[in-house]
Amino acid sequence: MEDEYNDTYGRIRMYQALTLKHPENTDIPSERTVYRIMEEIGISHYPRHKPNGITKADREARKPEDLLKRDFQAEKHCPNA
């Protein structure tokens, strides 16, 4: 049975599918080779949206209470002393 999302297989999913089905007397190429072949025949998957790559902190969010009362102040260390 074919996967309904075959058109969105990326190189990792394609490689996993090949290794899972692994026909007898057939060598499965490396993941990079699978990627190159997919590029050559034009079936490479590209993400539908670009990730913005940055998470912005919510300045208005309430800070959690320090229940352990840990002291994160380090003592000044002089290596030449």
N, CA, C and O atoms as CSV, one atom per row, in Angstrom:
chain,resi,resn,atom,element,x,y,z
A,1,MET,N,N,0.842,-1.191,0.000
A,1,MET,CA,C,0.000,0.000,0.000
A,1,MET,C,C,0.882,1.249,0.000
A,1,MET,O,O,1.821,1.357,0.789
A,2,GLU,N,N,0.580,2.155,-0.862
A,2,GLU,CA,C,1.346,3.393,-0.963
A,2,GLU,C,C,0.907,4.373,0.112
A,2,GLU,O,O,-0.266,4.426,0.482
A,3,ASP,N,N,1.850,5.137,0.602
A,3,ASP,CA,C,1.566,6.166,1.594
A,3,ASP,C,C,0.888,7.334,0.891
A,3,ASP,O,O,1.311,7.740,-0.191
A,4,GLU,N,N,-0.165,7.876,1.503
A,4,GLU,CA,C,-0.876,8.988,0.871
A,4,GLU,C,C,-0.038,10.253,0.793
A,4,GLU,O,O,-0.389,11.179,0.062
A,5,TYR,N,N,1.068,10.308,1.537
A,5,TYR,CA,C,1.918,11.496,1.541
A,5,TYR,C,C,3.208,11.270,0.754
A,5,TYR,O,O,4.222,11.904,1.045
A,6,ASN,N,N,3.185,10.381,-0.231
A,6,ASN,CA,C,4.380,10.093,-1.023
A,6,ASN,C,C,4.966,11.333,-1.672
A,6,ASN,O,O,6.183,11.429,-1.828
A,7,ASP,N,N,4.127,12.280,-2.051
A,7,ASP,CA,C,4.641,13.469,-2.723
A,7,ASP,C,C,5.415,14.386,-1.794
A,7,ASP,O,O,6.056,15.328,-2.260
A,8,THR,N,N,5.374,14.136,-0.493
A,8,THR,CA,C,6.105,14.993,0.435
A,8,THR,C,C,7.257,14.257,1.103
A,8,THR,O,O,7.778,14.709,2.123
A,9,TYR,N,N,7.653,13.136,0.539
A,9,TYR,CA,C,8.789,12.415,1.113
A,9,TYR,C,C,10.055,13.237,0.927
A,9,TYR,O,O,10.393,13.636,-0.188
A,10,GLY,N,N,10.740,13.483,2.016
A,10,GLY,CA,C,12.053,14.104,1.957
A,10,GLY,C,C,13.092,13.006,1.869
A,10,GLY,O,O,12.757,11.824,1.786
A,11,ARG,N,N,14.355,13.402,1.887
A,11,ARG,CA,C,15.404,12.388,1.716
A,11,ARG,C,C,15.445,11.408,2.878
A,11,ARG,O,O,15.740,10.230,2.675
A,12,ILE,N,N,15.157,11.861,4.081
A,12,ILE,CA,C,15.212,10.967,5.234
A,12,ILE,C,C,14.081,9.947,5.179
A,12,ILE,O,O,14.311,8.753,5.375
A,13,ARG,N,N,12.858,10.411,4.914
A,13,ARG,CA,C,11.728,9.492,4.829
A,13,ARG,C,C,11.874,8.534,3.653
A,13,ARG,O,O,11.510,7.363,3.757
A,14,MET,N,N,12.400,9.022,2.543
A,14,MET,CA,C,12.600,8.165,1.382
A,14,MET,C,C,13.624,7.083,1.702
A,14,MET,O,O,13.425,5.917,1.363
A,15,TYR,N,N,14.712,7.464,2.350
A,15,TYR,CA,C,15.750,6.500,2.734
A,15,TYR,C,C,15.173,5.468,3.702
A,15,TYR,O,O,15.439,4.274,3.562
A,16,GLN,N,N,14.391,5.914,4.674
A,16,GLN,CA,C,13.781,4.989,5.634
A,16,GLN,C,C,12.819,4.033,4.936
A,16,GLN,O,O,12.776,2.845,5.259
A,17,ALA,N,N,12.049,4.548,3.981
A,17,ALA,CA,C,11.116,3.698,3.241
A,17,ALA,C,C,11.869,2.651,2.432
A,17,ALA,O,O,11.448,1.496,2.365
A,18,LEU,N,N,12.980,3.049,1.817
A,18,LEU,CA,C,13.776,2.095,1.050
A,18,LEU,C,C,14.360,1.011,1.946
A,18,LEU,O,O,14.336,-0.168,1.593
A,19,THR,N,N,14.882,1.402,3.094
A,19,THR,CA,C,15.471,0.407,3.985
A,19,THR,C,C,14.403,-0.491,4.600
A,19,THR,O,O,14.657,-1.667,4.860
A,20,LEU,N,N,13.227,0.046,4.829
A,20,LEU,CA,C,12.149,-0.749,5.404
A,20,LEU,C,C,11.668,-1.806,4.409
A,20,LEU,O,O,11.436,-2.954,4.790
A,21,LYS,N,N,11.519,-1.431,3.149
A,21,LYS,CA,C,11.025,-2.372,2.131
A,21,LYS,C,C,12.140,-3.282,1.621
A,21,LYS,O,O,11.870,-4.410,1.209
A,22,HIS,N,N,13.354,-2.827,1.642
A,22,HIS,CA,C,14.582,-3.520,1.255
A,22,HIS,C,C,14.368,-4.799,0.435
A,22,HIS,O,O,14.341,-5.892,1.000
A,23,PRO,N,N,14.216,-4.674,-0.891
A,23,PRO,CA,C,14.070,-5.861,-1.739
A,23,PRO,C,C,15.325,-6.727,-1.696
A,23,PRO,O,O,16.428,-6.219,-1.493
A,24,GLU,N,N,15.153,-8.045,-1.890
A,24,GLU,CA,C,16.290,-8.966,-1.854
A,24,GLU,C,C,17.264,-8.659,-2.985
A,24,GLU,O,O,16.871,-8.181,-4.050
A,25,ASN,N,N,18.540,-8.941,-2.735
A,25,ASN,CA,C,19.615,-8.750,-3.716
A,25,ASN,C,C,19.712,-7.312,-4.218
A,25,ASN,O,O,20.145,-7.081,-5.347
A,26,THR,N,N,19.322,-6.361,-3.406
A,26,THR,CA,C,19.391,-4.947,-3.782
A,26,THR,C,C,20.155,-4.190,-2.705
A,26,THR,O,O,19.867,-4.316,-1.515
A,27,ASP,N,N,21.126,-3.408,-3.137
A,27,ASP,CA,C,21.860,-2.565,-2.196
A,27,ASP,C,C,21.138,-1.238,-2.057
A,27,ASP,O,O,20.792,-0.604,-3.054
A,28,ILE,N,N,20.913,-0.824,-0.827
A,28,ILE,CA,C,20.300,0.473,-0.572
A,28,ILE,C,C,21.427,1.501,-0.489
A,28,ILE,O,O,22.356,1.332,0.301
A,29,PRO,N,N,21.358,2.560,-1.289
A,29,PRO,CA,C,22.420,3.574,-1.239
A,29,PRO,C,C,22.329,4.378,0.063
A,29,PRO,O,O,21.379,4.242,0.835
A,30,SER,N,N,23.333,5.208,0.278
A,30,SER,CA,C,23.338,6.044,1.476
A,30,SER,C,C,22.254,7.112,1.368
A,30,SER,O,O,21.694,7.345,0.296
A,31,GLU,N,N,21.974,7.747,2.483
A,31,GLU,CA,C,20.957,8.809,2.512
A,31,GLU,C,C,21.337,9.945,1.570
A,31,GLU,O,O,20.474,10.512,0.901
A,32,ARG,N,N,22.613,10.276,1.514
A,32,ARG,CA,C,23.086,11.357,0.637
A,32,ARG,C,C,22.871,10.994,-0.843
A,32,ARG,O,O,22.495,11.847,-1.647
A,33,THR,N,N,23.111,9.731,-1.192
A,33,THR,CA,C,22.893,9.289,-2.567
A,33,THR,C,C,21.417,9.350,-2.915
A,33,THR,O,O,21.055,9.754,-4.020
A,34,VAL,N,N,20.565,8.953,-1.987
A,34,VAL,CA,C,19.116,9.047,-2.197
A,34,VAL,C,C,18.739,10.502,-2.475
A,34,VAL,O,O,17.941,10.783,-3.369
A,35,TYR,N,N,19.316,11.416,-1.709
A,35,TYR,CA,C,19.048,12.848,-1.890
A,35,TYR,C,C,19.465,13.312,-3.283
A,35,TYR,O,O,18.722,14.036,-3.945
A,36,ARG,N,N,20.658,12.897,-3.730
A,36,ARG,CA,C,21.150,13.302,-5.047
A,36,ARG,C,C,20.256,12.773,-6.164
A,36,ARG,O,O,19.959,13.488,-7.121
A,37,ILE,N,N,19.834,11.528,-6.038
A,37,ILE,CA,C,18.967,10.933,-7.056
A,37,ILE,C,C,17.627,11.652,-7.084
A,37,ILE,O,O,17.093,11.931,-8.157
A,38,MET,N,N,17.084,11.951,-5.917
A,38,MET,CA,C,15.816,12.674,-5.847
A,38,MET,C,C,15.941,14.048,-6.501
A,38,MET,O,O,15.024,14.495,-7.191
A,39,GLU,N,N,17.070,14.716,-6.287
A,39,GLU,CA,C,17.317,16.017,-6.923
A,39,GLU,C,C,17.350,15.877,-8.439
A,39,GLU,O,O,16.755,16.684,-9.155
A,40,GLU,N,N,18.049,14.847,-8.930
A,40,GLU,CA,C,18.195,14.642,-10.369
A,40,GLU,C,C,16.861,14.413,-11.063
A,40,GLU,O,O,16.624,14.934,-12.152
A,41,ILE,N,N,15.986,13.629,-10.429
A,41,ILE,CA,C,14.717,13.323,-11.094
A,41,ILE,C,C,13.604,14.290,-10.692
A,41,ILE,O,O,12.466,14.158,-11.144
A,42,GLY,N,N,13.936,15.253,-9.849
A,42,GLY,CA,C,12.999,16.332,-9.540
A,42,GLY,C,C,11.895,15.995,-8.552
A,42,GLY,O,O,10.790,16.527,-8.655
A,43,ILE,N,N,12.180,15.117,-7.594
A,43,ILE,CA,C,11.148,14.816,-6.596
A,43,ILE,C,C,11.568,15.230,-5.187
A,43,ILE,O,O,11.090,14.667,-4.202
A,44,SER,N,N,12.450,16.199,-5.094
A,44,SER,CA,C,12.877,16.663,-3.782
A,44,SER,C,C,11.758,17.420,-3.104
A,44,SER,O,O,11.015,18.176,-3.729
A,45,HIS,N,N,11.662,17.194,-1.809
A,45,HIS,CA,C,10.639,17.872,-1.017
A,45,HIS,C,C,11.235,19.136,-0.416
A,45,HIS,O,O,12.333,19.124,0.140
A,46,TYR,N,N,10.499,20.211,-0.540
A,46,TYR,CA,C,10.916,21.462,0.074
A,46,TYR,C,C,9.848,21.861,1.083
A,46,TYR,O,O,8.657,21.744,0.792
A,47,PRO,N,N,10.248,22.329,2.263
A,47,PRO,CA,C,9.264,22.720,3.264
A,47,PRO,C,C,8.287,23.760,2.714
A,47,PRO,O,O,8.657,24.600,1.894
A,48,ARG,N,N,7.056,23.694,3.168
A,48,ARG,CA,C,6.020,24.600,2.667
A,48,ARG,C,C,6.148,26.015,3.234
A,48,ARG,O,O,5.641,26.967,2.641
A,49,HIS,N,N,6.804,26.154,4.345
A,49,HIS,CA,C,6.969,27.486,4.922
A,49,HIS,C,C,8.391,27.624,5.445
A,49,HIS,O,O,9.042,26.639,5.794
A,50,LYS,N,N,8.850,28.843,5.490
A,50,LYS,CA,C,10.174,29.101,6.034
A,50,LYS,C,C,10.040,29.312,7.539
A,50,LYS,O,O,9.209,30.107,7.976
A,51,PRO,N,N,10.837,28.619,8.328
A,51,PRO,CA,C,10.798,28.892,9.752
A,51,PRO,C,C,11.421,30.261,10.017
A,51,PRO,O,O,12.393,30.644,9.366
A,52,ASN,N,N,10.868,30.981,10.958
A,52,ASN,CA,C,11.409,32.311,11.221
A,52,ASN,C,C,12.735,32.243,11.976
A,52,ASN,O,O,13.482,33.222,11.997
A,53,GLY,N,N,13.033,31.111,12.592
A,53,GLY,CA,C,14.346,30.899,13.180
A,53,GLY,C,C,14.627,31.643,14.460
A,53,GLY,O,O,15.746,31.583,14.970
A,54,ILE,N,N,13.657,32.337,14.990
A,54,ILE,CA,C,13.922,33.070,16.228
A,54,ILE,C,C,12.671,33.046,17.093
A,54,ILE,O,O,11.554,33.220,16.606
A,55,THR,N,N,12.877,32.833,18.360
A,55,THR,CA,C,11.778,32.858,19.309
A,55,THR,C,C,11.925,34.129,20.129
A,55,THR,O,O,12.986,34.403,20.689
A,56,LYS,N,N,10.877,34.878,20.191
A,56,LYS,CA,C,10.931,36.122,20.955
A,56,LYS,C,C,10.349,35.881,22.343
A,56,LYS,O,O,9.273,35.303,22.496
A,57,ALA,N,N,11.076,36.331,23.332
A,57,ALA,CA,C,10.637,36.164,24.709
A,57,ALA,C,C,9.457,37.084,24.994
A,57,ALA,O,O,9.401,38.214,24.508
A,58,ASP,N,N,8.530,36.591,25.778
A,58,ASP,CA,C,7.378,37.382,26.181
A,58,ASP,C,C,7.776,38.164,27.428
A,58,ASP,O,O,7.862,37.601,28.520
A,59,ARG,N,N,8.014,39.447,27.264
A,59,ARG,CA,C,8.469,40.285,28.383
A,59,ARG,C,C,7.391,40.456,29.457
A,59,ARG,O,O,7.700,40.757,30.610
A,60,GLU,N,N,6.134,40.263,29.074
A,60,GLU,CA,C,5.030,40.437,30.020
A,60,GLU,C,C,4.725,39.160,30.811
A,60,GLU,O,O,3.921,39.186,31.742
A,61,ALA,N,N,5.365,38.049,30.443
A,61,ALA,CA,C,5.083,36.779,31.127
A,61,ALA,C,C,5.576,36.838,32.571
A,61,ALA,O,O,6.586,37.475,32.872
A,62,ARG,N,N,4.848,36.166,33.454
A,62,ARG,CA,C,5.223,36.132,34.862
A,62,ARG,C,C,6.397,35.178,35.048
A,62,ARG,O,O,6.361,34.048,34.561
A,63,LYS,N,N,7.428,35.622,35.744
A,63,LYS,CA,C,8.590,34.796,36.009
A,63,LYS,C,C,8.225,33.754,37.058
A,63,LYS,O,O,7.483,34.055,37.994
A,64,PRO,N,N,8.740,32.522,36.914
A,64,PRO,CA,C,8.436,31.497,37.913
A,64,PRO,C,C,9.123,31.812,39.239
A,64,PRO,O,O,10.176,32.448,39.270
A,65,GLU,N,N,8.522,31.366,40.312
A,65,GLU,CA,C,9.071,31.594,41.643
A,65,GLU,C,C,10.270,30.671,41.849
A,65,GLU,O,O,10.239,29.514,41.431
A,66,ASP,N,N,11.333,31.178,42.494
A,66,ASP,CA,C,12.525,30.374,42.763
A,66,ASP,C,C,12.288,29.574,44.036
A,66,ASP,O,O,12.563,30.046,45.140
A,67,LEU,N,N,11.776,28.361,43.870
A,67,LEU,CA,C,11.419,27.540,45.022
A,67,LEU,C,C,12.636,26.972,45.740
A,67,LEU,O,O,12.564,26.691,46.936
A,68,LEU,N,N,13.736,26.800,45.046
A,68,LEU,CA,C,14.928,26.214,45.657
A,68,LEU,C,C,15.854,27.256,46.263
A,68,LEU,O,O,16.794,26.905,46.975
A,69,LYS,N,N,15.607,28.515,45.996
A,69,LYS,CA,C,16.397,29.634,46.533
A,69,LYS,C,C,17.899,29.423,46.285
A,69,LYS,O,O,18.718,29.585,47.190
A,70,ARG,N,N,18.240,29.060,45.049
A,70,ARG,CA,C,19.642,28.816,44.710
A,70,ARG,C,C,20.364,30.133,44.480
A,70,ARG,O,O,19.785,31.100,43.985
A,71,ASP,N,N,21.634,30.153,44.848
A,71,ASP,CA,C,22.471,31.332,44.650
A,71,ASP,C,C,23.361,31.086,43.437
A,71,ASP,O,O,24.223,30.207,43.469
A,72,PHE,N,N,23.160,31.848,42.379
A,72,PHE,CA,C,23.912,31.650,41.152
A,72,PHE,C,C,25.093,32.599,41.030
A,72,PHE,O,O,25.651,32.749,39.943
A,73,GLN,N,N,25.478,33.230,42.103
A,73,GLN,CA,C,26.616,34.141,42.081
A,73,GLN,C,C,27.901,33.337,42.258
A,73,GLN,O,O,28.045,32.585,43.222
A,74,ALA,N,N,28.830,33.501,41.322
A,74,ALA,CA,C,30.116,32.795,41.412
A,74,ALA,C,C,31.138,33.704,42.113
A,74,ALA,O,O,31.120,34.925,41.958
A,75,GLU,N,N,31.999,33.087,42.863
A,75,GLU,CA,C,33.055,33.860,43.502
A,75,GLU,C,C,34.103,34.191,42.440
A,75,GLU,O,O,34.361,33.398,41.535
A,76,LYS,N,N,34.697,35.369,42.567
A,76,LYS,CA,C,35.706,35.769,41.610
A,76,LYS,C,C,36.947,34.886,41.834
A,76,LYS,O,O,37.437,34.738,42.953
A,77,HIS,N,N,37.423,34.318,40.745
A,77,HIS,CA,C,38.559,33.412,40.827
A,77,HIS,C,C,39.733,34.026,40.082
A,77,HIS,O,O,39.614,34.356,38.902
A,78,CYS,N,N,40.845,34.180,40.748
A,78,CYS,CA,C,42.053,34.715,40.123
A,78,CYS,C,C,43.026,33.562,39.903
A,78,CYS,O,O,43.542,33.007,40.873
A,79,PRO,N,N,43.286,33.193,38.656
A,79,PRO,CA,C,44.172,32.042,38.401
A,79,PRO,C,C,45.633,32.283,38.762
A,79,PRO,O,O,46.381,31.322,38.942
A,80,ASN,N,N,46.054,33.524,38.870
A,80,ASN,CA,C,47.470,33.831,39.167
A,80,ASN,C,C,47.721,34.041,40.645
A,80,ASN,O,O,48.841,34.384,41.022
A,81,ALA,N,N,46.740,33.852,41.488
A,81,ALA,CA,C,46.911,34.129,42.915
A,81,ALA,C,C,47.562,32.993,43.650
A,81,ALA,O,O,47.772,33.080,44.860
